[in-house]
Amino acid sequence: MRTENKIALIFYGIGALGGAISGVLSLSANLGYVAGLLLYLVAPKIVMVVVKDLPEELRDERALLRKGFWSFMLFWLYFTILFYNALNPQSPIFYSNRSLLYNMTLG
């Protein structure tokens, strides 16, 4: 497998893990999103440990953060919304007894 693909897969996995953590923690804490985003700052260290054959231009942590930003962000956002909506019970709020939604559900 190519080195770029390994890096992308690691950022996808870290983004999914960070999204799951953010989604679960955001149910009880307002800053739950920060916990998942902190994984983004740790991601280059994980990549450097796992991928042994990094090219010379990617041995810098800042270069790895730039390279994996969109990979992480896409999966982080998706899994944050997924876990938050799956664990948070949603129910409609009726503001009027004459609304179409009220009449369809309770009428």
C-alpha positions as CSV (number, residue, x, y, z in Angstrom):
1,M,0.0,0.0,0.0
2,R,1.3,3.5,-0.8
3,T,2.4,5.8,2.0
4,E,-0.2,8.4,1.1
5,N,-3.0,5.9,1.4
6,K,-1.8,4.7,4.8
7,I,-1.7,8.3,6.0
8,A,-5.3,8.9,4.7
9,L,-6.6,5.7,6.3
10,I,-5.1,6.7,9.7
11,F,-6.6,10.2,9.5
12,Y,-10.0,8.6,8.5
13,G,-9.8,6.3,11.5
14,I,-8.8,9.1,13.9
15,G,-11.5,11.4,12.5
16,A,-14.1,8.7,13.1
17,L,-12.9,8.0,16.6
18,G,-12.8,11.8,17.3
19,G,-16.3,12.2,15.9
20,A,-17.7,9.3,18.1
21,I,-16.1,10.9,21.2
22,S,-17.4,14.4,20.3
23,G,-20.9,13.1,19.6
24,V,-21.1,11.2,22.9
25,L,-19.5,13.9,25.0
26,S,-21.6,16.7,23.5
27,L,-24.7,15.2,25.0
28,S,-23.5,16.1,28.5
29,A,-20.9,18.8,28.0
30,N,-20.9,21.9,25.9
31,L,-17.3,21.5,25.0
32,G,-17.6,17.9,23.9
33,Y,-16.5,18.9,20.4
34,V,-13.1,20.1,21.7
35,A,-12.2,16.6,23.0
36,G,-12.6,15.1,19.6
37,L,-10.7,17.9,17.9
38,L,-7.8,17.5,20.2
39,L,-7.3,14.1,18.6
40,Y,-6.5,16.1,15.4
41,L,-3.5,17.6,17.1
42,V,-2.3,14.1,18.3
43,A,-2.8,12.5,14.8
44,P,0.7,13.4,13.4
45,K,2.4,11.7,16.3
46,I,0.3,8.5,15.6
47,V,1.1,8.7,11.9
48,M,4.8,9.0,12.6
49,V,4.7,6.0,14.9
50,V,2.6,3.7,12.6
51,V,4.0,4.6,9.2
52,K,7.8,3.9,9.1
53,D,8.5,4.9,5.5
54,L,7.4,8.5,5.5
55,P,8.8,10.7,2.7
56,E,11.1,13.5,3.8
57,E,8.6,16.3,3.1
58,L,6.0,14.6,5.5
59,R,8.3,14.2,8.5
60,D,7.2,17.5,9.9
61,E,4.0,17.5,12.0
62,R,2.7,20.7,10.4
63,A,3.0,19.2,7.0
64,L,1.0,16.1,8.2
65,L,-1.7,18.3,9.8
66,R,-2.1,20.1,6.5
67,K,-2.1,16.9,4.5
68,G,-4.7,15.2,6.6
69,F,-7.0,18.2,7.5
70,W,-9.9,17.4,5.1
71,S,-9.6,13.6,5.7
72,F,-10.0,14.2,9.4
73,M,-12.6,16.9,9.2
74,L,-15.0,15.0,6.9
75,F,-15.1,11.9,9.1
76,W,-15.1,13.9,12.4
77,L,-18.1,16.0,11.3
78,Y,-20.0,13.0,10.0
79,F,-19.5,10.8,13.0
80,T,-20.1,13.7,15.5
81,I,-23.6,14.4,13.9
82,L,-24.3,10.7,13.6
83,F,-23.6,9.8,17.3
84,Y,-25.3,13.0,18.6
85,N,-28.5,12.3,16.7
86,A,-28.5,8.6,17.4
87,L,-28.1,9.1,21.2
88,N,-30.2,12.2,21.6
89,P,-34.0,11.4,21.5
90,Q,-35.7,13.7,19.1
91,S,-39.4,14.6,19.4
92,P,-41.4,17.3,17.6
93,I,-42.6,20.4,19.4
94,F,-46.0,21.7,18.5
95,Y,-46.5,25.4,18.8
96,S,-50.1,25.4,17.5
97,N,-53.0,22.9,17.7
98,R,-53.9,23.9,14.1
99,S,-50.6,23.0,12.5
100,L,-50.4,20.3,9.8
101,L,-47.8,18.3,11.7
102,Y,-50.0,18.3,14.9
103,N,-53.0,17.1,12.9
104,M,-51.0,14.4,11.1
105,T,-49.5,12.9,14.3
106,L,-52.1,13.4,16.9
107,G,-55.3,14.2,15.1
